[in-house]
Amino acid sequence: MKMSEAAKFSEELRGEMSFDVEMRRYTTWRAGGIAQRMYQAADLEDLRNFLHQLPADEPLLAVGQGSNLLVRDGGYRGTVLLMVGALTELRMEGENIYVQAGVAGAKLARFAALNNLCGAEFFGGIPGTLGGMLAMNAGCYGSETWQKVVRVQVLTRTGELLERMPAEYEVGYRHVALLGKGEEGREKGGKAAQQEGFTLPPSPLTLNQEFFVGAWLHFEQGDAEAARQEMKALLEKRNASQPLDLPNAGSVFRNPPGGFAAKLIEGCGLKGKRIGGAQVSEKHANFIVNVNDATAADIENLIEEVRATVLQQTGVDLHPEVRILGEKTI
Ligand SMILES: Cc1cc2nc3c(=O)[nH]c(=O)nc-3n(C[C@H](O)[C@H](O)[C@H](O)COP(=O)(O)OP(=O)(O)OC[C@H]3O[C@@H](n4cnc5c(N)ncnc54)[C@H](O)[C@@H]3O)c2cc1C
């Protein structure tokens, strides 16, 4: 879909369409291939309008800050829906916060504190959007995104706007799937992931053909100053333990039941292990950092090597938390 294809869309669209987009510019690993096209909607209505006009079989990928995402070097054949800068509403609605999918965690945490609400501090240190945090059930220091959800707002791939309750989802540790419609999709998603060598939980988008555009979150009344202090303390803790000076995607592997991925990786002597421009961080063994213009293949090969070594030495099969997709180069 080049410019001639763009002309097929109605002129009423108010967002920005781009072609052959380097996904390294949209992912915190600063690596990866090219997406055929990207649409950054002007707002929710504009996104609906765009989806109404898309061919039913167009592959779609929702992207927030790209802080948990690797697009392989062969690129993504489809349309990326960029939520950052598109779905940005954030307001109090009664006792709840209504927040759209493109809002960053830090902004949400500050907004909650400003409104004397507590319990949102943990969002402050997660460098993702609300949409990505809903898709991943992101969390840290004992709190998780879905603990705060009253209901979510989703768009189907044909542009239908729905509200769903948390009970409609299977929510676990870095895992979210829509119940009911899920069985066929789950099986399909599982097979696809296995073919790619990972047992990744596919995002709600691939599973069920819909994605998050907003949510109503509930927090308790609290002390704004205490919330700000808590945010500061959590950020200091991160700065001390994470290699935030180099491009990364946070924890690469989920923690295995009752254990810590970082501890296992470090125990296998893998800190500092390097493939091409990708390296297992010296500071935090569950982080892979882009030290020198890493390709997506460097990063993915290192993930596979770490996984194989840990399995061989400890018997524990680590599962990636990061989402890897797109085409491999031959
Ligand atoms: C330095 C650093 C620290 C981190 N610390 C933490 C942490 O403490 N806890 C934690 O849980 N994670 C952490 N992460 C990982 C990451 O920030 C989270 O997973 C976050 O939720 C990803 O949000 P995102 O907007 O960047 O999503 P993206 O990376 O853009 O997307 C991730 C996945 O979510 C899907 N997705 C994105 N938006 C939507 C949407 N609107 N609807 C449906 N699916 C969507 C994408 O398709 C993709 O499959 C860290 C990452 C970094 C770089």
The ligand as an SDF file (V2000), in Angstrom:
LIG
                    3D

 53 58  0  0  0  0  0  0  0  0999 V2000
   13.7420   -0.2810   31.1490 C   0  0  0  0  0  0  0  0  0  0  0  0
   12.4930   -1.1280   31.1210 C   0  0  0  0  0  0  0  0  0  0  0  0
   11.8940   -1.5250   32.3080 C   0  0  0  0  0  0  0  0  0  0  0  0
   10.7290   -2.2910   32.2970 C   0  0  0  0  0  0  0  0  0  0  0  0
   10.1650   -2.6560   33.4770 N   0  0  0  0  0  0  0  0  0  0  0  0
    9.0170   -3.3810   33.4630 C   0  0  0  0  0  0  0  0  0  0  0  0
    8.3990   -3.7560   34.7080 C   0  0  0  0  0  0  0  0  0  0  0  0
    8.8380   -3.3920   35.7820 O   0  0  0  0  0  0  0  0  0  0  0  0
    7.2760   -4.5010   34.6470 N   0  0  0  0  0  0  0  0  0  0  0  0
    6.7400   -4.9040   33.4630 C   0  0  0  0  0  0  0  0  0  0  0  0
    5.7070   -5.5850   33.4790 O   0  0  0  0  0  0  0  0  0  0  0  0
    7.3170   -4.5810   32.2860 N   0  0  0  0  0  0  0  0  0  0  0  0
    8.4330   -3.8230   32.2600 C   0  0  0  0  0  0  0  0  0  0  0  0
    9.0120   -3.4790   31.0640 N   0  0  0  0  0  0  0  0  0  0  0  0
    8.4350   -3.9830   29.7920 C   0  0  0  0  0  0  0  0  0  0  0  0
    7.4070   -3.0530   29.1410 C   0  0  0  0  0  0  0  0  0  0  0  0
    7.5880   -1.7010   29.5380 O   0  0  0  0  0  0  0  0  0  0  0  0
    5.9760   -3.4770   29.4720 C   0  0  0  0  0  0  0  0  0  0  0  0
    5.7180   -4.7860   28.9850 O   0  0  0  0  0  0  0  0  0  0  0  0
    4.9250   -2.5390   28.8720 C   0  0  0  0  0  0  0  0  0  0  0  0
    3.6620   -2.9410   29.2990 O   0  0  0  0  0  0  0  0  0  0  0  0
    4.9410   -2.5150   27.3480 C   0  0  0  0  0  0  0  0  0  0  0  0
    4.1640   -1.4080   26.9260 O   0  0  0  0  0  0  0  0  0  0  0  0
    4.3700   -0.7850   25.4740 P   0  0  0  0  0  0  0  0  0  0  0  0
    3.3820    0.2910   25.3090 O   0  0  0  0  0  0  0  0  0  0  0  0
    5.7870   -0.4050   25.2710 O   0  0  0  0  0  0  0  0  0  0  0  0
    3.9940   -2.0360   24.5720 O   0  0  0  0  0  0  0  0  0  0  0  0
    4.7090   -2.5010   23.2190 P   0  0  0  0  0  0  0  0  0  0  0  0
    6.0860   -2.9470   23.5130 O   0  0  0  0  0  0  0  0  0  0  0  0
    4.5160   -1.4760   22.1800 O   0  0  0  0  0  0  0  0  0  0  0  0
    3.8360   -3.7890   22.8820 O   0  0  0  0  0  0  0  0  0  0  0  0
    3.9640   -4.9610   23.6880 C   0  0  0  0  0  0  0  0  0  0  0  0
    2.8610   -5.9510   23.2800 C   0  0  0  0  0  0  0  0  0  0  0  0
    1.6070   -5.4020   23.6270 O   0  0  0  0  0  0  0  0  0  0  0  0
    0.7800   -5.2870   22.4700 C   0  0  0  0  0  0  0  0  0  0  0  0
    0.0360   -4.0390   22.5520 N   0  0  0  0  0  0  0  0  0  0  0  0
    0.5290   -2.7780   22.6670 C   0  0  0  0  0  0  0  0  0  0  0  0
   -0.4730   -1.9070   22.7420 N   0  0  0  0  0  0  0  0  0  0  0  0
   -1.6210   -2.6320   22.6440 C   0  0  0  0  0  0  0  0  0  0  0  0
   -3.0050   -2.2930   22.6210 C   0  0  0  0  0  0  0  0  0  0  0  0
   -3.3990   -1.0390   22.7120 N   0  0  0  0  0  0  0  0  0  0  0  0
   -3.8940   -3.2950   22.5320 N   0  0  0  0  0  0  0  0  0  0  0  0
   -3.4980   -4.5790   22.4300 C   0  0  0  0  0  0  0  0  0  0  0  0
   -2.2130   -4.9730   22.4150 N   0  0  0  0  0  0  0  0  0  0  0  0
   -1.2890   -4.0040   22.5290 C   0  0  0  0  0  0  0  0  0  0  0  0
    1.7400   -5.2600   21.2820 C   0  0  0  0  0  0  0  0  0  0  0  0
    1.0890   -5.6750   20.0900 O   0  0  0  0  0  0  0  0  0  0  0  0
    2.8080   -6.2080   21.7660 C   0  0  0  0  0  0  0  0  0  0  0  0
    2.4010   -7.5400   21.5740 O   0  0  0  0  0  0  0  0  0  0  0  0
   10.1630   -2.7020   31.0480 C   0  0  0  0  0  0  0  0  0  0  0  0
   10.7630   -2.2820   29.8540 C   0  0  0  0  0  0  0  0  0  0  0  0
   11.9000   -1.5000   29.8830 C   0  0  0  0  0  0  0  0  0  0  0  0
   12.5130   -1.0270   28.5840 C   0  0  0  0  0  0  0  0  0  0  0  0
  1  2  1  0
  2  3  1  0
  2 52  2  0
  3  4  2  0
  4  5  1  0
  4 50  1  0
  5  6  2  0
  6  7  1  0
  6 13  1  0
  7  8  2  0
  7  9  1  0
  9 10  1  0
 10 11  2  0
 10 12  1  0
 12 13  2  0
 13 14  1  0
 14 15  1  0
 14 50  1  0
 15 16  1  0
 16 17  1  0
 16 18  1  0
 18 19  1  0
 18 20  1  0
 20 21  1  0
 20 22  1  0
 22 23  1  0
 23 24  1  0
 24 25  2  0
 24 26  1  0
 24 27  1  0
 27 28  1  0
 28 29  2  0
 28 30  1  0
 28 31  1  0
 31 32  1  0
 32 33  1  0
 33 34  1  0
 33 48  1  0
 34 35  1  0
 35 36  1  0
 35 46  1  0
 36 37  1  0
 36 45  1  0
 37 38  2  0
 38 39  1  0
 39 40  1  0
 39 45  2  0
 40 41  1  0
 40 42  2  0
 42 43  1  0
 43 44  2  0
 44 45  1  0
 46 47  1  0
 46 48  1  0
 48 49  1  0
 50 51  2  0
 51 52  1  0
 52 53  1  0
M  END
$$$$
